[in-house]
């Protein structure tokens, strides 16, 4: 059984003085439905590579929620989560482990390789079409209909050479990308939120993690 690690959103609960990790239960339903074991990862891990080894992870998903520290107009930031996801990207790169970034996860992946984030309008709970290229076109077709939840976007005009654009909305917003050498893909829509789960999303997850 594939063991897929998932980063988690950090929620602050002032009444208890706590910073809590949280994960949509739909991720478990989606991954278990594909025959895999979801493994939530704690944002406070000091040695990310050791945790990946101890848990026997076969792949990683960087999930949505929280803004990256330093992003334009950032709020609800979580530096401890930023550190975890940086460690996970580094670990995945060194070990050839597949990694999928979803929404904030795609932003974290892109920023790791030097991309910038810019504000964007009209991408919060607004269904729209995404024109696809490369492997995503093979899996979804030329166009897929998505619902996103982001007020920031990866700056497509200054995308680092290591990253390949794979999907754009009609307004030009970059909605999907991949690293040109590593098995690392980012998408701005949420596979776990689709009702029912989308067959294209399932195909992407299988391509990412079953072929590893």
Backbone bond lengths (Angstrom), bond angles and torsions (degrees), N, CA, C in turn:
res aa  C-N    CA-C-N  psi(-1)  N-CA   C-N-CA  omega(-1)  CA-C   N-CA-C  phi
1 X - - - 1.461 - - 1.531 109.48 -
2 X 1.327 116.66 128.09 1.452 120.77 177.68 1.529 110.27 -66.36
3 X 1.317 114.81 138.71 1.466 121.46 177.98 1.526 107.35 -111.60
4 X 1.337 115.44 113.82 1.464 121.17 -174.28 1.523 109.51 -111.32
5 X 1.325 116.75 117.46 1.455 121.36 178.23 1.517 111.29 -79.89
6 X 1.329 116.88 141.90 1.460 122.40 179.29 1.524 110.57 -127.69
7 X 1.322 116.79 125.74 1.461 119.25 169.72 1.524 108.18 -71.03
8 X 1.324 116.33 163.56 1.463 120.20 -173.32 1.534 111.56 -130.84
9 X 1.324 114.52 153.46 1.461 121.02 173.09 1.537 109.16 -67.40
10 X 1.327 116.30 144.96 1.460 121.46 174.77 1.523 108.80 -102.38
11 X 1.314 116.36 120.68 1.460 122.70 176.15 1.518 109.18 -108.77
12 X 1.318 116.17 136.67 1.466 121.36 178.83 1.524 108.77 -100.77
13 X 1.334 116.19 129.27 1.464 121.93 179.58 1.531 107.34 -119.41
14 X 1.351 117.26 90.72 1.471 119.98 -174.06 1.520 113.57 -58.89
15 X 1.337 117.91 -34.70 1.463 120.20 -176.41 1.524 111.87 -60.91
16 X 1.316 116.34 -27.27 1.469 120.14 179.89 1.527 112.21 -109.14
17 X 1.318 117.00 -1.12 1.455 119.57 -177.64 1.508 112.34 62.73
18 X 1.325 116.63 35.90 1.465 121.13 -174.24 1.522 111.83 -119.58
19 X 1.318 114.47 147.51 1.459 123.20 168.12 1.529 105.79 -112.79
20 X 1.310 116.59 111.87 1.461 121.38 -171.31 1.528 111.80 -108.43
21 X 1.320 116.02 137.47 1.450 120.81 169.12 1.520 108.72 -80.00
22 X 1.344 116.64 142.10 1.462 121.19 -178.09 1.525 109.24 -144.30
23 X 1.327 115.34 146.96 1.460 121.19 -177.60 1.521 109.00 -143.98
24 X 1.321 116.21 130.25 1.460 121.60 176.06 1.534 109.56 -57.73
25 X 1.321 117.15 127.64 1.463 121.07 -179.81 1.526 112.87 -63.13
26 X 1.334 116.61 -17.79 1.458 119.08 177.63 1.520 111.91 -64.07
27 X 1.334 117.67 -26.38 1.462 119.00 175.21 1.530 110.90 -60.79
28 X 1.316 117.04 -42.24 1.465 119.82 178.52 1.520 110.87 -63.24
29 X 1.334 116.48 -43.94 1.462 119.36 180.00 1.528 111.43 -62.25
30 X 1.326 116.56 -41.36 1.461 120.58 -179.70 1.522 111.25 -65.35
31 X 1.323 117.12 -49.69 1.462 119.64 -175.47 1.520 112.39 -71.86
32 X 1.328 117.31 -39.48 1.470 119.78 176.74 1.520 109.88 -63.11
33 X 1.332 116.79 -37.35 1.457 120.41 177.29 1.517 113.14 -62.57
34 X 1.326 117.12 -24.37 1.462 121.87 176.39 1.525 112.27 -89.98
35 X 1.338 115.73 -0.21 1.460 119.70 177.60 1.513 114.26 90.34
36 X 1.333 117.86 17.77 1.453 121.93 -176.35 1.519 111.17 -114.44
37 X 1.326 115.85 165.23 1.454 122.40 177.93 1.522 109.46 -105.21
38 X 1.336 118.70 115.07 1.464 120.43 175.70 1.526 110.55 -76.00
39 X 1.334 116.76 135.43 1.464 122.06 -178.19 1.533 108.06 -125.43
40 X 1.353 118.96 98.41 1.469 120.82 177.62 1.524 111.03 -63.42
41 X 1.319 116.65 138.61 1.458 121.90 -177.63 1.523 109.79 -111.24
42 X 1.315 116.72 133.30 1.462 122.75 -178.23 1.519 110.45 -76.35
43 X 1.321 116.22 135.82 1.461 120.29 -178.29 1.518 112.91 -67.32
44 X 1.313 118.20 -20.52 1.459 120.38 -177.06 1.513 115.19 -88.75
45 X 1.334 118.67 11.10 1.462 120.05 -177.89 1.525 110.72 -60.49
46 X 1.341 115.82 127.73 1.461 119.92 -179.13 1.521 111.93 -81.85
47 X 1.328 116.90 -37.78 1.471 122.04 -178.18 1.522 107.52 -120.37
48 X 1.312 115.86 92.69 1.472 120.86 -174.22 1.519 110.77 -65.12
49 X 1.329 118.03 -43.68 1.463 120.79 -177.84 1.529 110.86 -62.32
50 X 1.331 117.37 -40.08 1.466 120.28 178.99 1.523 110.61 -64.89
51 X 1.338 116.75 -37.88 1.461 120.08 178.52 1.523 110.89 -66.69
52 X 1.327 117.48 -41.41 1.464 121.16 177.43 1.523 110.14 -58.64
53 X 1.333 116.87 -42.91 1.466 120.69 178.84 1.524 111.53 -66.79
54 X 1.337 116.58 -46.72 1.462 120.10 -177.08 1.523 111.51 -62.92
55 X 1.328 116.92 -34.40 1.466 121.31 -178.37 1.527 112.52 -86.39
56 X 1.315 117.20 -10.28 1.458 120.65 179.43 1.517 113.16 62.32
57 X 1.312 116.98 42.78 1.463 120.35 -174.98 1.532 111.40 -70.53
58 X 1.325 114.69 141.30 1.463 121.98 175.65 1.522 112.13 -100.33
59 X 1.315 117.51 -11.63 1.453 122.20 -179.39 1.504 109.57 -176.99
60 X 1.341 115.55 172.26 1.459 121.23 -175.33 1.522 109.63 -138.53
61 X 1.327 115.94 141.94 1.461 122.98 170.26 1.522 108.28 -119.52
62 X 1.333 116.07 124.67 1.457 121.41 171.64 1.520 106.50 -91.70
63 X 1.320 117.35 114.13 1.460 121.48 -171.29 1.530 111.36 -89.67
64 X 1.328 116.96 -176.98 1.455 122.50 -176.31 1.519 112.94 -86.42
65 X 1.350 115.11 179.41 1.456 121.22 178.45 1.518 112.55 98.37
66 X 1.332 117.24 148.65 1.464 125.18 -178.12 1.529 111.00 66.85
67 X 1.320 115.15 147.76 1.458 121.66 170.86 1.514 109.36 -92.91
68 X 1.316 115.03 151.24 1.457 119.46 172.60 1.527 109.13 -69.34
69 X 1.316 116.68 135.94 1.458 120.40 175.42 1.530 108.94 -60.18
70 X 1.313 116.39 132.46 1.450 120.87 -179.66 1.512 114.63 92.49
71 X 1.335 117.94 -7.39 1.464 120.75 177.52 1.530 109.50 -71.43
72 X 1.337 118.79 153.01 1.465 120.88 -179.51 1.530 111.62 -57.82
73 X 1.324 116.96 125.20 1.447 121.35 179.01 1.517 114.38 65.46
74 X 1.312 117.69 23.25 1.461 121.44 -174.77 1.522 111.99 -58.83
75 X 1.332 115.51 139.66 1.457 122.43 173.04 1.517 107.68 -139.75
76 X 1.313 116.74 164.24 1.461 120.60 178.77 1.525 110.88 53.26
77 X 1.320 116.02 45.62 1.463 119.92 -178.07 1.523 110.55 -80.94
78 X 1.329 115.54 161.28 1.462 121.72 -177.86 1.524 108.44 -146.22
79 X 1.344 117.77 85.98 1.464 119.83 -177.47 1.523 113.50 -57.13
80 X 1.336 116.87 -32.94 1.460 118.92 179.41 1.526 111.49 -66.48
81 X 1.331 116.09 -32.14 1.465 119.20 175.68 1.524 110.30 -73.65
82 X 1.325 117.41 -39.97 1.464 120.00 175.50 1.525 110.32 -54.54
83 X 1.335 116.23 -43.97 1.461 120.70 -178.83 1.526 111.30 -64.80
84 X 1.330 116.54 -42.74 1.463 120.38 178.18 1.526 110.54 -58.98
85 X 1.330 116.79 -48.06 1.455 119.52 -174.33 1.529 111.60 -71.11
86 X 1.327 117.09 -33.24 1.465 119.17 172.27 1.520 110.42 -60.16
87 X 1.333 116.37 -44.30 1.460 120.08 177.81 1.514 112.79 -63.18
88 X 1.328 116.95 -37.71 1.452 120.45 179.59 1.533 111.71 -68.03
89 X 1.329 116.72 -40.53 1.470 119.09 177.54 1.522 110.22 -64.76
90 X 1.321 117.29 -43.75 1.462 120.63 178.15 1.527 110.75 -60.47
91 X 1.330 116.07 -44.95 1.464 120.82 -179.11 1.527 110.78 -64.13
92 X 1.327 116.87 -44.65 1.460 120.48 179.16 1.516 111.05 -61.59
93 X 1.320 117.27 -38.64 1.461 121.55 -179.85 1.519 110.81 -65.74
94 X 1.314 116.75 -46.42 1.469 120.41 -178.34 1.518 112.01 -64.97
95 X 1.332 117.57 -34.25 1.461 120.78 -171.08 1.517 113.81 -104.46
96 X 1.323 116.63 0.75 1.460 118.83 -178.61 1.513 112.95 66.95
97 X 1.338 117.00 28.09 1.463 122.46 -177.97 1.520 109.19 -87.43
98 X 1.339 118.98 134.65 1.465 120.26 -179.90 1.514 112.32 -67.39
99 X 1.342 114.82 144.14 1.466 121.28 -178.36 1.514 108.90 -141.31
100 X 1.327 115.76 130.38 1.459 122.81 176.51 1.523 108.87 -116.34
101 X 1.331 117.47 127.13 1.452 122.53 175.06 1.516 110.36 -104.07
102 X 1.333 117.03 129.21 1.467 122.55 -177.75 1.525 108.98 -116.97
103 X 1.324 117.17 121.92 1.465 124.01 178.88 1.526 110.22 56.41
104 X 1.310 119.74 -110.95 1.463 120.27 175.30 1.531 110.39 -51.90
105 X 1.337 116.42 -34.85 1.460 119.97 179.76 1.513 112.84 -61.44
106 X 1.332 117.31 -38.29 1.464 119.96 175.02 1.514 110.12 -66.51
107 X 1.339 117.30 -39.74 1.456 120.59 178.35 1.525 110.75 -63.04
108 X 1.327 117.07 -42.01 1.461 121.06 178.45 1.526 110.57 -62.47
109 X 1.325 116.10 -42.37 1.462 120.71 179.51 1.528 110.31 -62.98
110 X 1.324 116.53 -48.30 1.459 120.27 -178.46 1.525 111.45 -64.28
111 X 1.336 116.46 -44.34 1.461 120.14 -179.81 1.528 111.42 -62.73
112 X 1.318 116.85 -33.61 1.467 121.53 178.88 1.523 110.74 -58.43
113 X 1.325 116.40 -33.79 1.463 120.40 -177.95 1.523 112.63 -98.34
114 X 1.329 116.88 11.50 1.452 120.55 171.69 1.507 116.38 103.92
115 X 1.330 118.90 5.66 1.461 121.05 178.32 1.526 110.47 -75.27
116 X 1.328 115.39 158.05 1.456 122.08 175.98 1.519 110.19 -108.58
117 X 1.328 115.85 157.15 1.457 121.77 176.17 1.520 109.20 -108.73
118 X 1.327 115.46 145.29 1.468 121.53 -179.98 1.527 108.49 -133.58
119 X 1.323 118.47 151.04 1.472 120.31 176.84 1.528 110.76 -65.01
120 X 1.335 115.50 148.80 1.464 121.24 177.95 1.524 108.30 -142.70
121 X 1.317 116.87 143.57 1.461 122.13 178.38 1.527 110.51 -105.71
122 X 1.329 115.28 154.56 1.455 120.55 172.40 1.508 115.70 78.75
123 X 1.334 117.26 21.89 1.465 119.40 -178.78 1.527 112.28 -123.38
124 X 1.316 116.27 23.66 1.464 120.61 175.77 1.529 108.24 -114.09
125 X 1.316 115.82 112.04 1.459 123.07 179.51 1.537 111.99 57.67
126 X 1.306 116.54 33.26 1.468 121.20 -179.32 1.521 109.00 -117.83
127 X 1.341 118.77 105.80 1.475 119.75 178.31 1.527 110.70 -59.92
128 X 1.319 116.14 137.35 1.452 120.47 178.09 1.521 109.82 -157.03
129 X 1.334 114.72 161.55 1.459 120.79 179.34 1.523 109.85 -87.10
130 X 1.333 115.00 147.93 1.454 122.16 174.20 1.522 108.24 -123.24
131 X 1.322 116.57 125.88 1.453 122.55 176.16 1.528 108.22 -84.31
132 X 1.325 116.43 126.94 1.462 121.04 -170.21 1.518 112.27 -110.53
133 X 1.330 115.03 157.30 1.456 122.28 178.34 1.524 108.86 -139.37
134 X 1.326 116.36 169.02 1.459 121.87 173.00 1.513 113.28 59.46
135 X 1.339 115.71 -139.65 1.464 121.29 -175.87 1.526 111.49 -61.90
136 X 1.334 117.80 -32.52 1.462 118.84 -178.71 1.533 110.91 -70.12
137 X 1.297 117.96 -35.28 1.462 120.42 175.04 1.523 110.38 -62.38
138 X 1.327 117.14 -38.23 1.470 120.90 177.84 1.522 111.43 -63.55
139 X 1.332 116.80 -34.06 1.465 121.07 -174.37 1.523 113.10 -88.15
140 X 1.342 117.34 -38.76 1.462 121.71 -173.56 1.520 113.54 -104.71
141 X 1.328 117.01 -22.36 1.448 121.38 -166.30 1.524 109.63 100.39
142 X 1.327 116.30 -176.38 1.456 120.57 -174.54 1.526 112.79 -67.31
143 X 1.330 116.83 -29.42 1.471 121.51 -175.91 1.520 109.55 -139.84
144 X 1.316 116.31 142.97 1.461 120.36 171.87 1.524 109.09 -132.12
145 X 1.319 116.11 148.60 1.463 122.65 179.54 1.517 107.80 -96.79
146 X 1.336 117.03 125.83 1.454 120.63 -175.90 1.520 110.33 -132.76
147 X 1.327 115.02 165.07 1.467 122.60 169.17 1.521 106.46 -124.65
148 X 1.330 116.75 123.83 1.462 121.57 -179.01 1.528 109.93 -111.13
149 X 1.323 115.39 169.77 1.463 121.22 -176.80 1.523 109.66 -142.00
150 X 1.339 117.33 51.01 1.457 118.84 -175.08 1.521 112.14 -133.01
151 X 1.337 114.94 140.72 1.448 121.88 175.74 1.511 112.97 -103.91
152 X 1.343 116.23 -0.13 1.455 123.10 175.03 1.517 108.88 -124.78
153 X 1.325 116.16 151.36 1.458 121.12 179.70 1.521 109.25 -137.69
154 X 1.317 115.87 154.70 1.458 120.91 173.24 1.528 108.26 -69.47
155 X 1.316 116.49 132.27 1.462 121.68 -178.45 1.522 109.45 -69.87
156 X 1.336 116.40 103.32 1.465 121.25 -176.82 1.517 112.47 -68.38
157 X 1.326 117.43 -24.22 1.464 120.97 -177.46 1.522 112.35 -73.94
158 X 1.330 116.57 -18.88 1.469 119.96 -178.36 1.530 110.33 -130.14
159 X 1.314 116.54 45.11 1.459 121.22 -178.79 1.534 109.40 -74.24
160 X 1.328 117.99 129.50 1.474 119.99 178.03 1.525 111.79 -58.78
161 X 1.330 116.00 150.91 1.461 121.11 -176.74 1.523 112.70 -60.16
162 X 1.342 117.63 -28.25 1.462 120.89 -179.07 1.526 112.78 -67.45
163 X 1.333 117.38 -18.45 1.462 121.17 -174.04 1.520 110.70 -107.32
164 X 1.331 114.74 136.24 1.466 122.30 -179.29 1.521 109.75 -107.77
165 X 1.334 119.37 124.48 1.467 120.43 176.37 1.522 110.43 -69.94
166 X 1.334 117.14 133.51 1.463 121.43 -178.69 1.524 113.20 -122.40
167 X 1.328 118.14 -10.05 1.456 119.47 -178.86 1.507 111.77 -159.40
168 X 1.350 116.08 135.44 1.460 121.17 178.08 1.520 109.92 -134.38
169 X 1.315 116.10 140.67 1.465 121.40 171.00 1.526 108.75 -75.47
170 X 1.335 115.73 168.05 1.460 120.13 -179.01 1.525 112.66 -60.87
171 X 1.333 117.64 -25.75 1.467 120.14 179.23 1.527 112.28 -86.34
172 X 1.338 116.34 5.76 1.456 121.14 178.19 1.508 114.97 91.95
173 X 1.333 117.59 -7.06 1.462 120.37 -179.90 1.521 110.80 -61.86
174 X 1.319 115.58 132.73 1.460 121.02 179.25 1.525 109.25 -75.69
175 X 1.331 116.79 120.66 1.468 121.98 -175.64 1.526 113.60 -114.32
176 X 1.322 118.10 -6.13 1.464 120.39 178.97 1.521 108.76 -160.48
177 X 1.337 115.54 146.82 1.453 121.34 178.55 1.514 109.73 -155.90
178 X 1.327 116.03 169.00 1.458 121.37 177.07 1.517 108.87 -147.49
179 X 1.319 115.70 151.53 1.460 120.27 172.16 1.525 108.05 -75.02
180 X 1.301 116.80 141.10 1.466 120.64 -174.09 1.522 113.12 -74.38
181 X 1.347 118.39 -20.13 1.469 120.03 -177.75 1.524 113.17 -117.60
182 X 1.325 117.24 -33.64 1.458 120.82 -176.34 1.522 110.45 -98.93
183 X 1.326 116.56 158.42 1.463 120.96 177.13 1.521 108.76 -82.56
184 X 1.312 115.19 74.54 1.460 123.26 -177.89 1.518 107.69 -136.60
185 X 1.336 115.65 120.44 1.461 122.80 -174.84 1.526 108.33 -129.03
186 X 1.325 116.71 143.97 1.458 121.49 175.22 1.518 111.31 -126.38
187 X 1.325 116.56 139.41 1.464 122.87 174.83 1.519 108.02 -134.08
188 X 1.336 116.58 148.04 1.458 120.00 -177.78 1.528 113.14 -93.48
189 X 1.315 119.04 -9.20 1.463 120.55 177.32 1.526 109.63 -95.65
190 X 1.338 116.25 169.03 1.472 122.60 -170.51 1.529 111.11 -111.14
191 X 1.326 119.32 102.23 1.470 120.18 177.48 1.519 113.48 -58.25
192 X 1.331 117.31 -31.94 1.465 120.79 -175.54 1.520 112.72 -73.53
193 X 1.352 117.80 -17.21 1.459 120.50 -175.71 1.523 113.17 -94.52
194 X 1.309 118.23 -8.79 1.469 120.57 -178.58 1.530 109.95 -68.94
195 X 1.313 116.57 140.61 1.469 122.97 178.43 1.534 108.89 -129.25
196 X 1.314 119.42 107.44 1.465 127.70 -7.90 1.527 110.98 -72.97
197 X 1.326 116.66 175.89 1.454 119.52 178.66 1.521 109.68 -60.04
198 X 1.333 115.89 140.10 1.457 122.62 -174.74 1.524 110.91 -79.89
199 X 1.328 116.25 136.92 1.469 120.24 -178.85 1.524 111.48 -65.75
200 X 1.342 117.25 -34.56 1.455 119.31 176.61 1.521 111.75 -63.84
201 X 1.336 116.31 -41.68 1.468 119.96 177.16 1.526 111.05 -62.64
202 X 1.327 116.53 -42.64 1.460 119.99 178.64 1.525 110.86 -62.23
203 X 1.336 116.14 -39.34 1.465 120.12 178.41 1.523 111.12 -64.71
204 X 1.333 116.49 -39.05 1.459 119.63 177.41 1.519 110.99 -63.64
205 X 1.325 117.02 -45.98 1.460 120.15 179.64 1.519 111.16 -61.43
206 X 1.319 117.12 -41.09 1.470 119.32 177.91 1.519 110.94 -64.71
207 X 1.331 116.74 -42.62 1.465 119.77 178.65 1.531 110.78 -61.17
208 X 1.302 116.30 -40.17 1.463 120.36 -177.89 1.515 112.13 -68.43
209 X 1.342 117.01 -46.95 1.452 119.91 -165.81 1.528 115.33 -109.31
210 X 1.300 119.23 -24.65 1.467 118.44 -179.87 1.513 111.99 -82.34
211 X 1.314 116.98 -20.23 1.471 119.66 -179.71 1.511 112.04 -94.39
212 X 1.329 116.85 7.00 1.476 119.86 -179.67 1.523 110.94 -83.01
